[in-house]
Amino acid sequence: MLKKVLSIILAGILLLTLTACSKELNGTAKKTGDEVTASQTISVISDQQKKEEIEVKNNAESLVYNSQKTLDDLGDKISGEEKAKVETEIEAVKKALETNNTESIKEATDKLTKVFYEMSEQLYKNANPNAGADPNAAAGADADNQANGDNGNVYDADYKVEEDNK
């Protein structure tokens, strides 16, 4: 945070200095013009910081809402341990949001995202236990069935539609 403040101050000073020097070289130095430029610079930097803060807060609030909703929807499909991890990180993000510290909100959001992805990965593995199996093994089984003449009760046949004229 201190680095940001220092960089903002240095940027403002640099801009003031460059503006003043260029106007003195042209012989048209006006103090009011320098003040407007400096205030405009500070205003733009301030607006960018506010925009970033708002975006970070919105992203964090959205992640908390979606994570909580997903947990509620999953119910007993995930283990209590996984659910507790996610709930702990949700609370950490909520506490970070109360502090209004952008950096702590970003860190808490990153942690929640990581834990949520881990839970999602575990859920996917539980739902699809063959996800890690060799895909060639399944293809080999299909080839064996075709070689034996067993097409899984699928028949290739031609048909003709006849209309009843009653």
N, C-alpha and C positions, 0 to 999 in steps of 0.2 A: 504494500500500500504506500509505503514511504517512497519507493522508487517511482511510482506513478505520480505522486505529488511533485517530486523533484523534477521529473521529466516534463510535467506540465509547466512548472515555473521556468525551467530552462528554455522550453519552447517559446513561451511568452516573451522572455527577455531577449532571446535571439531574434524573434520577429520584430520586437520594438527597435532593437539595435539596427537591424538591416533596413527597416523602414526609415528610421531617422537618418541613417547614413545616405541612403539613396536620395532622400529629399534634400539633404544638405548639399549633395553633389549637384543637384539640379537647381539649387538656389531657391527652392520653394518649400522649405521646411515649415510646417505648420504644426504646432503642438496639438491642436484639437484633432487633426487627422491621425496623429500617432496614438492618441488616447482611444479613438474609435477603433482603430485596428487592433489594439491590445485588448480592448473589451470584447470585440468580436471574436478574437482568438480564444479568449478565456471562455466565452459563451459557447462556442462550438465544442471545445474540449469538455466542458461541463455537460453539454447535451449528449455527447457521445458516451460519457460515463453513466449518465442517467439511463440512457437507452440500454447499455450493457447490463446494468443492475436490474432493470425491469425484465429483460429477456431471461436472465439467470433465474430470477424469482419465478417467472411464469413457467419456465421449463421444470424447475424443482416442484412447484405446486402440481403441475400436470403429471409428473412422474409419480408423486405421492398418491394422487387420486387414482391413476391407472394401476399402480401396484396394489393398492388397497382393494380396488374393485376386482382385480384378478385373483387376489388371495381369497376374497369372499366367494367368487365364482368357483374356484377350485375345490374349496371345502376340504374333504378328506382325501383328495387325490395326491396330496403331498404330505411328507412326514412333518411331524410337529417340530422337529429340529430345523428343517428348512424354513418352515413358516415363521418360527421364532427369529431366525436370522433376518428375514426380510422385514418383519415387524420392528425389530431393533433398529434397522437402518432407516425405516420410515420415520421412526421417532427422532432419530438423529437429524434427518433432513428438516423435520418440523422445528426442532430446536434451533438449527442453523438459520432457518427462515426468520425466527424471532429476533436473532441478533442483527439482521440486516447487513451482515458482513459477506460481501460477494465471494471472497475467496473460500470462506468456510462453507458457504452454500454449494459452491462448485465441488469442493472435496467431498461433502456429504452426498451430493447427487451422484458423483462418480462411484462412490462406495455402494450406494443403493443399486445403481445400474449393474455393477459387477455381481453383487449378490443375487439380484433378480435374474440375471442371465444364467448364473450357476443353477438356480432353482429351476428355470425353464429347461435347461439342458438335462437335469436329472428327471424332470417330468417327462421329457421326450424319450429318454432311455427307458423309463418305466412303461410308457405307453407302447413302445416299439422295441421289444427285447432283441429282435434280430437286426437292429440297426447297425451293430458292429460286425455282423456276419459277413462272410465272403460273398459278394454278389455273383461271382462266377459259379458258386455252388448251386445257387438257385437256377441259373441258366443251364447248368449241366443236368439238373433234374428234369427240366422242361424238354431238353433234347432226348433224354432217356424215354420219357413218356411218348414222344413223337415217334421214336424208333420202334417202340412196342406197338404202335398203332392206336394207342390210347390218346385221344385228343381231348380228354376231359368232357366227353359228351357234347362236343361241338361238332356239328355236321355241316358240311358245305353242300348245299342243295339248291337246285333251281326250282322256282315255283311260278305258277301262272295264276293270275287273279281272274276269276270268272264271275260275272255279274248274274244275279238271278233276275229273270224277267217274269215275275209272277203278277 
